Amino acid sequence: MDVYKYNSEAWDAEVGKGNPWSRPVSPEEVAKARAGEFRILLSPVKPVPGDWLGTVRDRDILCLASGGGQQGPLLAAAGARVTVLDASPEQLARDSMVADREGLKITIHLGDMRDLSRFADKSFDLIIHPVSNCFIPDVAPVWKECFRVLRPGGSLLSGFNNPFTYSFDRQLSEKGTLQLKYPIPYSDLTSLTDAERQEFIGRNEPLEFGHSLGDQIGGQLKAGFLLSDFYEDVWGDGNIEDRFFPHFIATRALKT
């Protein structure tokens, strides 16, 4: 199965459904960003700490798998030179819409987060990579490519799912019961039965992959990064998981 093609189309459909990660920032938020007041999200609730971002003005920033009209426009309004790459044309259309509406310059690229060959070595000072690598089956190429296109001294700010969240029976979780069912790493392609997978595909939902911490954190280290900080986050919507453990992890990795 061509996961990239399927998830590209599934995310186009998510935009039509009003997915929270597809809601463009408002003119008011852009105006505040122009004045230096903005927040960037790698996960649903907690904003990126200010010292992770530093000064963004006149910096080259790649928003990786980060379409939706959110991070890119705010960073552009704050004075950064922004490039957004995403697999979904509809997600990228949100960035283009905000850029046109607000008179912002954002460079748009449609593509796979695992293949940044269109960018030269040492092209960016900062990479913003919100929760998204759960939609690809292998994350090692992402970390390797990020390391290559970052300049020395640059930072990779990433959000990803706690792999533990994929271990539970989804139907029972929706009913308020957490029961272990799937081993880590998880894959919609191999962990589900054919009938369960077809149910997801029938609803045109993106296929997901629960990567191990060895692949997420260890993969960044193997690519050459040094981890300088991290934080955890929750859904913030009353999800049963929020009562017991954080669903999300965010890391700051440095290319020294």
N, C-alpha and C positions, 0 to 999 in steps of 0.2 A: 504494500500500500504506500502511496506517495503521501507521507504524513505532512510534508510542507504544503503541498497543494491543497490537501483536505483542510488543514487548519487555517490556511489563508482564507478559504471560502467560508469556513465556519466562523471565523472572526468577522468577516464581512457581515454575516448574519447576526452576530452578537451586537454589532453597531446598530443594526435595525431594531434590536430588542431593547436598546437603551442601557447596555452594560455600563456600570459605573466608570470603567476605565476608557469609555468612549464619549464621555461628556466633556466638551471643550470648556476651557476656562472662560470666565466672563470678562467683559470689558473692564469692569471694576478691578478684577484681579490683575489684569494686564497693566492697568494704570498704577496700581500699587507696586508691581514689579519694576516698572520704569523708575519709581522712586526708591527702589532698593528694598521693598518690603514684599517678600514672597516666600513660599515654602514649597519644597519638592517632596513628593511621596515615592518611596520605593515599595511600599506596602500600604494597606488600607488606612491606618490611623496615625501612626507616629511619623512626623516629618523628619527629613534628613537633618542632623545637627548642623548648625551653621559652620562649625570648624571643619566639617567634612567637605563642604563646598568651597569655603574660602571666598576670594574675590572672583567673580565670574566674568566681569567686564573684560572685553578684548581677549577672551580665552576661546580656544577651539574646542567645542564640546560635541560629542557624539551621543545622541539619545538612541540607545540600542534596543530594538524590539519595543519601542516606546512611543508608538503612534497614539492618536486619540485626542490631540489638541490640548494637552495638559503640560507636561514638563517642558517640551520644546519651546512653545510660545512664551512661557514665563522666563525661561533662561534668555531667550532672544530679546525680550523686553528689558531684561536687566543688563543687556549690553554684550552678551556672548555671541560668538559666531557659531550658529547651531546647525548641525546636520542630524536629521532623523531618519533612521532606517527601520522599516517594519515589513512584515510579510503580508499585511492586509491593506489593499488599496483603499478601502473605506476608512480604516484607521488613519491612514496618511491624509485622506481627504479632509479630515477634521483639522489636522495641522495646517493644511493649505488654506482652509476656510478662515481660521483664526488669523493667519498671517496676512491674508488679503483684507480682512476686516480691520486689522489694527495697523496695517502698514509695516509689518515685520518682515525681515529677510530670514527665511529658513530654507535650507537645502534639503530636498526630499529624495529618498531612495527607497525603492521597493526591492526587498531582498531577504535572504536567509541570514539570520543572526550568526550562523556558523561559518559564513563565507564573507569576509570583508576584503576580498582581493581587489575590489575596486578602489580601496584606499591605500595609499603608500605607507610605508613604515614611518612611525613617529609623526603621525598626522594630527593627533589630538592631545590636549592637555587633561581632559576629563571625559570619562564615560559614565553615563547614567543608564543603568540597566535594571528597571523595575521588574517585579515578579513576571516572568515570561518564559524562562527556560524550562518550565514544566510542560511546554508545548512542543518540545523536541526530544527525540529519544537519546541523544548523546550530547553532553555539555562540554567535554574536553576541548573540542574545536573552538567553542566560544571563548574560553579562557585564553587559549593560545593566540587567537586572532586579536583579542583585546590587548594582550601584552605587546603584540607586534605593532599595533597602530598607535599605542600610547607613547608619548615622549618620556624620556627619563625624568623622574620627579612627578609624573602624572598619577592620577588616581582612578580606580574603577570602583564605583558605588553600585552594589548589586543587592537586589531583593530576591528571595526564593522561598519556596515552601519548606517547612519542616517535614522531612520525609515520613515522620511518624504519622502524620495526618492521613496518609494514603493507606495505612494498615487497617483501618476500620471498615466495617460493613456500612456502606453508604446509606442503604435503606433504613437500617436501624438507627444510624446517627440522626437522620431526619426526624425520627420518632423520639429522639432524646436518649438513646442508649448507645454507649460506646462499646463495641465488641470487636476484638481483633479478628481479622480474616485474611489479610494479605501480607506476605513478607516484603521486606525492603531489599532491593529497589522494586518499585511498582511500575507497571506499564499497562495502559488500557489495551494494548495489542496482545499481551500475553497473560496478564493476571485475570482478565475477565473471561467468562465463557463466550462462545460465539453469539449466543442469544443476548447476553448482557451488552456486549459490544455493539450489536446491531441496534439495540434499543437506543444507545447513545447516538449512533450515527443517524438513526431515524429521526431524532430530535435535532439533528444538525449541530450537536454540541462539539466543541473542540476536544480532540484526544489529548490526554494528559499522561505525564510520566513523573513518578516520584523518585527523584535521584537521591542517592545516598549522600550523607555528609562527606564521605570520602571523595565522591565525585564533585560535590559543590565546593567545599572548603579545601579538601586535599587537592582538587583539580586546579584551584587558583594558585596554590603553593607550588605545585609541579610545573605550572606554566611560567613561574619565576616571580610571582607576586609575593609581597610581604603583607600579612594582615595586620592592620594597625588598630582596628576597632570593630565592634559589631553591636547590634541590639536586636531585641525580639519584639514581635508585634502580634496583634490579634485581629480578628474580623471586626469586632466592635459592634456587632449587630445582634447580640444575644445568642450567637451560635453556641451549641453545647460544648464545643471544643474550647472556647474561650474560658470556660470555668475550670479547665484542668491543665492546659498547656498552651504555649504560644504557637500559632499556626505558621508564623512567618519569621524569617531571619534576614537581617540586612548586614552586609559586610562592607568595610572600607579596605581596599587592597591597594598597595603602593608599588609602582615600578621605580625602584631606587636607581 
